[in-house]
Amino acid sequence: MTFAENLEKYAELAVRIGCNIQPGQSLWINGPIDSADLIRLITRKAYEAGAKNVQVEWYDQAVNRLKYDLAPEEAFGEYPAWRARALEQEAEKNGAYLYIESNDPELMKGVDPKRLSAFSKAAGAELVKWREYMGSYRMTWCIIGAPSVGWARKVYPDKEDSEAVQALWEAIFRATRADQDDPVALWREHNAKLRAKREQLTAKQYRKLHYRAPGTELTVALPERHLWRGGSVANTRAGFEFNPNVPTEEVFVSPHRDGTNGVVHSTKPLSYQGSLIENFSLTFENGRVVDFQAEKGYENLKNLVELDEGSHYLGEIALVPHDSPISNSKQLFFNTLYDENASNHLALGRAFPTTLEGGEDLSPEEQLAAGLNTSLTHVDFMIGSAEMDIDGELADGTIEPIFRKGNWAF
């Protein structure tokens, strides 16, 4: 396949599998200025699928960095309310939102972490309602990736700019199955397999999961009536399915807020707010992070954990076999959208209400009472490896193997 052919299939995946645009639906695209060709293709595909309107919101990494270098301190305590309200209005009208991830993993290297934390808090406070729409799947949304020079050079430091970008495009096409003859059909098959796995896990109703790996000895409790998710999800207003992440290889659930105990160690770098956090560990007692260490990026990890009270607790646990396409490629992307789909992972912060029976109909206070965490943030980090074992504990105390040496045991 030529690059142009793969790019067109990738655009079609974003429209037909990711957002699954319906006739009369609007699409809001938030993407980088250096991905104009892809965005134009997606726009055309969306209109061909029957979209009523496509709104493109461009972003530029250099401009974003300039703000953190030069703006006054008070700028980071504000977030444009007009943008939050516009996003809410699109969600209320059943519009779709597509974010194209392209950031340099170290875009904000050297920036005062307090500036990053302040703006994250301001954004989180303004976007609460919109993120409730996202978390309850009352709107359609999807995240995909597209290379930038900074990102590509981090992944392929020995290549020239153009070669690195091309190599990253090829890796993205492989990871998303866009380099295959009929990626849309393959994704429908893939979604069916993930659906079968999540239904199998939901039927078990494990009360706890036990993780063991080098540097990790962790027990995570699950709330009653939990639901495992993964792959495609249903728009709870309109009923049609979409894929929030392309790619995705995970099945996931939200744990009980107060039920995590032990130590967990990262297995891949985490790019958080434009800086890398590497070789880090978290210690939990009764759900809360009580200690943390990091070989690199300690201050950034500190700001993540201490963003608010909810960021001290887990909002997601996700299972991904070591024997999976992105893991088998042995490609480190320095980007969570891809790296989390090569590894078991956890997330600090906000839980998913759709992982609890009737959870999307509960108020934030009722979700908290049911054991679901609330927070202004949700940040995934990778913990899986070929050395990880996971056991499930049933309601009667029976222990069953779920993972052995990084892969499914059943």
C-alpha positions as CSV (number, residue, x, y, z in Angstrom):
1,M,0.0,0.0,0.0
2,T,1.2,3.5,-0.7
3,F,1.4,6.2,2.0
4,A,-1.6,8.0,0.5
5,E,-3.7,4.9,0.4
6,N,-2.9,4.1,4.1
7,L,-3.6,7.7,5.1
8,E,-7.0,7.6,3.5
9,K,-7.8,4.3,5.2
10,Y,-6.7,5.9,8.5
11,A,-9.0,8.8,7.9
12,E,-11.9,6.4,7.2
13,L,-11.1,4.5,10.4
14,A,-11.4,7.8,12.4
15,V,-14.8,8.6,10.8
16,R,-16.4,5.1,10.5
17,I,-14.9,3.3,13.6
18,G,-13.6,6.0,15.9
19,C,-16.4,8.6,15.8
20,N,-18.8,6.5,13.6
21,I,-20.3,9.7,12.2
22,Q,-24.1,9.5,11.7
23,P,-26.1,11.4,9.1
24,G,-26.9,14.9,10.4
25,Q,-24.3,14.8,13.1
26,S,-21.7,17.5,13.6
27,L,-18.0,16.8,14.1
28,W,-15.5,19.0,16.0
29,I,-11.8,18.2,15.1
30,N,-9.0,19.4,17.4
31,G,-5.8,18.8,15.5
32,P,-2.3,20.1,14.9
33,I,-1.5,22.5,12.1
34,D,1.1,20.1,10.7
35,S,-1.5,17.4,10.1
36,A,-3.5,19.4,7.6
37,D,-3.6,16.7,5.0
38,L,-5.0,14.1,7.4
39,I,-7.6,16.6,8.7
40,R,-8.8,17.5,5.2
41,L,-9.2,13.7,4.5
42,I,-11.1,13.2,7.7
43,T,-13.3,16.2,6.9
44,R,-14.1,14.8,3.5
45,K,-14.9,11.4,4.9
46,A,-17.1,12.9,7.5
47,Y,-19.2,14.8,5.0
48,E,-19.4,11.7,2.8
49,A,-20.8,9.9,5.9
50,G,-23.5,12.5,6.2
51,A,-22.0,15.0,8.7
52,K,-24.0,18.2,8.9
53,N,-21.0,20.4,9.8
54,V,-17.3,19.8,10.5
55,Q,-15.5,22.4,12.7
56,V,-11.7,22.3,12.8
57,E,-9.9,23.8,15.8
58,W,-6.1,23.9,15.1
59,Y,-3.4,23.8,17.7
60,D,0.3,24.6,17.4
61,Q,2.9,23.1,19.8
62,A,5.3,26.0,19.4
63,V,2.6,28.5,20.3
64,N,1.6,26.4,23.3
65,R,5.2,26.3,24.5
66,L,5.6,30.1,24.1
67,K,2.7,30.6,26.5
68,Y,4.4,28.6,29.3
69,D,7.7,30.4,28.7
70,L,6.4,34.0,28.4
71,A,2.9,34.5,29.8
72,P,2.4,36.0,33.3
73,E,1.5,33.7,36.2
74,E,-2.1,34.7,36.3
75,A,-2.6,33.3,32.8
76,F,-2.3,29.7,34.1
77,G,-5.2,30.1,36.5
78,E,-7.6,30.7,33.7
79,Y,-9.3,28.6,31.0
80,P,-11.5,30.0,28.3
81,A,-15.0,29.5,29.5
82,W,-16.3,30.2,25.9
83,R,-14.6,27.0,24.7
84,A,-15.9,24.9,27.5
85,R,-19.5,26.1,26.8
86,A,-19.1,25.5,23.1
87,L,-17.9,21.9,23.7
88,E,-20.9,21.4,26.0
89,Q,-23.3,22.7,23.4
90,E,-21.9,20.3,20.8
91,A,-22.3,17.4,23.2
92,E,-25.8,18.4,24.0
93,K,-26.6,18.4,20.3
94,N,-25.1,14.9,20.0
95,G,-22.1,16.2,18.2
96,A,-18.9,14.2,17.8
97,Y,-15.4,15.2,19.0
98,L,-12.1,14.0,17.5
99,Y,-8.8,14.8,19.1
100,I,-5.6,14.2,17.1
101,E,-2.7,13.6,19.5
102,S,0.6,14.8,18.1
103,N,2.6,16.4,21.0
104,D,6.3,16.1,21.5
105,P,6.6,13.9,24.7
106,E,9.0,16.5,26.1
107,L,7.4,19.7,24.7
108,M,7.3,21.2,28.2
109,K,10.7,20.1,29.4
110,G,12.1,22.8,31.7
111,V,8.8,24.5,32.3
112,D,7.9,25.1,35.9
113,P,5.6,22.2,36.9
114,K,3.5,24.6,39.0
115,R,2.4,26.4,35.8
116,L,1.4,23.1,34.2
117,S,-0.5,22.1,37.4
118,A,-2.3,25.4,37.7
119,F,-3.5,25.3,34.1
120,S,-4.6,21.7,34.5
121,K,-6.7,22.6,37.5
122,A,-8.2,25.6,35.7
123,A,-9.1,23.4,32.7
124,G,-10.4,20.6,34.8
125,A,-12.8,23.0,36.7
126,E,-14.2,24.5,33.5
127,L,-14.6,21.2,31.6
128,V,-16.3,19.2,34.4
129,K,-19.7,19.1,32.6
130,W,-18.2,18.2,29.2
131,R,-16.1,15.5,30.8
132,E,-19.2,14.1,32.4
133,Y,-20.7,13.8,29.0
134,M,-17.6,12.0,27.8
135,G,-17.3,9.7,30.8
136,S,-21.0,8.6,30.6
137,Y,-20.8,8.3,26.7
138,R,-23.6,10.8,26.3
139,M,-21.5,12.1,23.4
140,T,-19.3,10.6,20.7
141,W,-15.6,11.1,20.9
142,C,-12.4,9.6,19.7
143,I,-8.6,10.1,20.1
144,I,-6.2,9.2,17.3
145,G,-2.5,10.0,16.7
146,A,-0.5,11.8,14.0
147,P,3.3,12.3,14.0
148,S,5.0,15.6,14.7
149,V,8.7,16.1,14.2
150,G,9.4,16.4,17.9
151,W,7.5,13.2,18.7
152,A,9.0,11.3,15.8
153,R,12.6,12.3,16.8
154,K,12.0,11.1,20.3
155,V,10.9,7.7,19.0
156,Y,13.6,7.5,16.3
157,P,16.5,9.6,17.6
158,D,18.9,8.2,15.0
159,K,16.8,9.3,12.0
160,E,16.5,12.6,10.2
161,D,13.3,14.6,10.6
162,S,11.5,13.4,7.5
163,E,12.6,9.8,7.9
164,A,11.6,9.8,11.6
165,V,8.1,11.2,10.7
166,Q,7.7,8.6,8.0
167,A,8.8,5.8,10.3
168,L,6.3,6.9,13.0
169,W,3.5,7.1,10.4
170,E,4.2,3.5,9.4
171,A,4.2,2.4,13.1
172,I,0.8,4.2,13.6
173,F,-0.6,2.5,10.5
174,R,0.5,-0.9,11.8
175,A,-0.8,-0.2,15.3
176,T,-4.3,0.8,14.0
177,R,-4.5,-1.8,11.3
178,A,-4.7,1.0,8.7
179,D,-2.1,-0.8,6.6
180,Q,-4.4,-3.8,6.0
181,D,-6.7,-4.3,3.0
182,D,-10.0,-3.7,5.0
183,P,-9.2,-2.1,8.3
184,V,-12.8,-1.3,9.0
185,A,-13.8,-5.0,8.9
186,L,-10.8,-5.9,11.0
187,W,-11.8,-3.4,13.6
188,R,-15.3,-4.8,13.8
189,E,-13.9,-8.3,14.4
190,H,-11.5,-6.9,17.0
191,N,-14.3,-5.1,18.8
192,A,-16.2,-8.4,18.9
193,K,-13.3,-10.2,20.5
194,L,-12.8,-7.5,23.2
195,R,-16.6,-7.6,23.8
196,A,-16.4,-11.3,24.5
197,K,-13.5,-10.9,26.9
198,R,-15.1,-8.1,28.8
199,E,-18.4,-10.1,29.1
200,Q,-16.4,-13.0,30.5
201,L,-14.8,-10.9,33.1
202,T,-18.0,-9.1,34.1
203,A,-19.7,-12.5,34.6
204,K,-17.0,-13.4,37.2
205,Q,-17.7,-10.4,39.4
206,Y,-14.3,-10.6,41.0
207,R,-14.1,-8.8,44.3
208,K,-10.4,-8.2,44.1
209,L,-7.5,-8.5,41.7
210,H,-4.0,-9.4,42.9
211,Y,-1.0,-8.2,40.9
212,R,2.6,-9.6,41.2
213,A,5.6,-8.6,39.2
214,P,9.1,-7.3,39.9
215,G,8.6,-4.1,42.0
216,T,4.8,-4.7,42.1
217,E,2.7,-6.3,44.9
218,L,-0.7,-4.8,44.6
219,T,-4.3,-5.7,45.6
220,V,-7.2,-3.8,44.0
221,A,-10.8,-4.2,45.1
222,L,-13.7,-3.9,42.6
223,P,-17.1,-2.4,43.4
224,E,-20.2,-4.5,43.4
225,R,-22.1,-4.8,40.1
226,H,-19.1,-3.6,38.1
227,L,-19.0,-3.8,34.3
228,W,-15.8,-4.4,32.3
229,R,-15.6,-2.3,29.2
230,G,-13.3,-2.3,26.2
231,G,-13.3,-1.7,22.4
232,S,-16.4,0.0,21.1
233,V,-19.0,1.6,23.4
234,A,-22.6,2.7,22.8
235,N,-23.5,6.4,22.7
236,T,-26.0,6.2,25.6
237,R,-28.2,8.9,24.0
238,A,-28.3,7.8,20.4
239,G,-27.6,4.1,20.7
240,F,-24.9,3.7,18.0
241,E,-21.4,2.5,18.8
242,F,-18.1,4.2,18.5
243,N,-14.4,3.7,19.6
244,P,-13.1,6.3,22.0
245,N,-9.5,5.2,21.3
246,V,-7.9,4.1,18.0
247,P,-5.9,2.0,18.7
248,T,-7.2,0.0,21.6
249,E,-6.3,-3.5,22.9
250,E,-7.6,-3.2,26.5
251,V,-10.5,-4.3,28.6
252,F,-10.9,-2.1,31.7
253,V,-13.0,-1.4,34.8
254,S,-13.0,1.3,37.5
255,P,-11.9,-0.1,40.9
256,H,-13.4,0.7,44.3
257,R,-11.9,4.0,45.4
258,D,-10.8,2.8,48.8
259,G,-9.7,-0.7,48.0
260,T,-6.2,-0.5,46.6
261,N,-3.2,-1.6,48.8
262,G,0.4,-2.3,48.1
263,V,3.1,-1.0,45.7
264,V,3.1,-0.8,41.9
265,H,6.1,0.0,39.7
266,S,5.9,1.5,36.2
267,T,7.3,-0.4,33.2
268,K,7.2,2.3,30.6
269,P,7.9,6.1,30.6
270,L,4.9,8.3,31.1
271,S,4.6,11.5,29.1
272,Y,2.6,13.8,31.3
273,Q,2.0,17.5,30.5
274,G,4.9,17.5,28.0
275,S,7.5,16.0,30.3
276,L,8.6,12.4,30.9
277,I,8.3,10.6,34.2
278,E,10.4,7.4,34.3
279,N,11.0,4.4,36.5
280,F,8.5,5.4,39.2
281,S,6.5,3.7,41.9
282,L,3.4,4.4,43.9
283,T,2.4,3.0,47.3
284,F,-1.3,2.7,48.2
285,E,-3.1,2.3,51.6
286,N,-6.8,2.0,51.6
287,G,-7.0,3.3,48.0
288,R,-4.9,6.4,48.6
289,V,-1.4,7.1,47.3
290,V,0.7,7.6,50.5
291,D,4.2,7.5,48.9
292,F,5.7,7.8,45.5
293,Q,9.2,7.7,43.9
294,A,10.6,8.5,40.5
295,E,14.0,8.2,38.9
296,K,13.1,11.0,36.5
297,G,10.3,13.6,36.7
298,Y,9.6,13.5,40.4
299,E,8.2,17.0,40.5
300,N,5.8,16.2,37.6
301,L,4.7,13.0,39.4
302,K,4.2,15.0,42.6
303,N,2.0,17.5,40.8
304,L,0.0,14.7,39.2
305,V,-0.6,12.9,42.5
306,E,-1.4,16.1,44.3
307,L,-3.5,17.8,41.7
308,D,-6.6,17.3,43.8
309,E,-7.8,14.8,46.4
310,G,-9.2,12.4,43.7
311,S,-5.8,12.3,42.0
312,H,-4.5,10.3,45.0
313,Y,-6.8,7.4,44.0
314,L,-7.2,5.0,41.1
315,G,-10.0,5.5,38.5
316,E,-9.2,2.7,36.1
317,I,-7.5,-0.7,35.9
318,A,-6.9,-2.1,32.4
319,L,-5.8,-5.5,31.2
320,V,-3.7,-5.9,28.0
321,P,-1.9,-9.1,27.2
322,H,1.9,-8.9,26.6
323,D,1.3,-10.9,23.4
324,S,-0.6,-8.2,21.6
325,P,0.2,-6.3,18.4
326,I,1.7,-3.1,19.8
327,S,3.7,-5.0,22.5
328,N,4.9,-7.5,19.9
329,S,6.2,-4.6,17.7
330,K,8.6,-3.8,20.6
331,Q,8.0,-0.1,19.7
332,L,8.1,2.4,22.5
333,F,6.0,5.4,21.4
334,F,6.5,7.7,24.4
335,N,2.8,8.3,24.1
336,T,0.1,6.8,26.3
337,L,-2.5,6.3,23.5
338,Y,-0.1,3.7,22.1
339,D,2.0,2.5,25.0
340,E,-1.0,1.8,27.2
341,N,-2.2,-0.7,24.5
342,A,1.0,-2.7,24.9
343,S,0.8,-3.1,28.6
344,N,-1.5,-3.6,31.6
345,H,-2.1,-0.2,33.1
346,L,-3.7,1.8,35.8
347,A,-5.0,5.4,35.9
348,L,-5.0,8.0,38.7
349,G,-8.0,10.2,38.9
350,R,-11.5,10.1,37.5
351,A,-13.4,6.8,37.3
352,F,-15.7,5.8,34.5
353,P,-19.4,5.7,35.6
354,T,-20.3,3.3,32.8
355,T,-18.2,0.6,34.5
356,L,-21.0,0.3,37.1
357,E,-24.5,-0.8,36.6
358,G,-26.6,2.4,36.2
359,G,-23.5,4.5,37.0
360,E,-24.1,7.0,34.3
361,D,-27.4,7.9,35.9
362,L,-25.8,8.7,39.3
363,S,-24.7,12.1,40.4
364,P,-21.0,12.7,41.2
365,E,-21.9,12.4,44.9
366,E,-23.8,9.1,44.3
367,Q,-20.9,7.7,42.2
368,L,-18.5,8.5,45.1
369,A,-20.8,6.7,47.5
370,A,-20.9,3.7,45.2
371,G,-17.1,3.5,45.3
372,L,-16.2,5.4,42.1
373,N,-13.5,8.0,42.3
374,T,-14.0,11.6,41.2
375,S,-11.2,14.0,40.1
376,L,-10.4,16.8,37.7
377,T,-7.9,14.5,36.0
378,H,-7.5,11.0,34.6
379,V,-3.9,9.8,33.7
380,D,-3.0,6.3,32.6
381,F,0.4,4.8,33.4
382,M,1.9,1.5,32.3
383,I,2.7,-1.4,34.7
384,G,2.6,-4.6,32.6
385,S,5.3,-6.9,31.5
386,A,6.0,-10.5,30.5
387,E,6.7,-11.1,34.2
388,M,3.3,-10.0,35.6
389,D,0.9,-12.5,37.1
390,I,-2.7,-11.4,38.1
391,D,-5.2,-13.4,40.1
392,G,-8.9,-12.8,40.5
393,E,-10.5,-13.3,43.9
394,L,-14.2,-14.4,43.8
395,A,-16.9,-13.5,46.3
396,D,-16.3,-16.7,48.2
397,G,-12.6,-16.2,48.5
398,T,-11.6,-18.6,45.7
399,I,-8.5,-17.4,43.8
400,E,-8.3,-17.9,40.0
401,P,-5.5,-17.1,37.6
402,I,-6.3,-14.3,35.1
403,F,-2.8,-13.5,33.8
404,R,0.4,-15.6,33.8
405,K,3.7,-14.3,32.6
406,G,1.9,-11.3,31.1
407,N,-0.8,-13.1,29.1
408,W,-4.3,-14.4,29.6
409,A,-4.5,-17.5,31.7
410,F,-8.0,-18.4,30.4
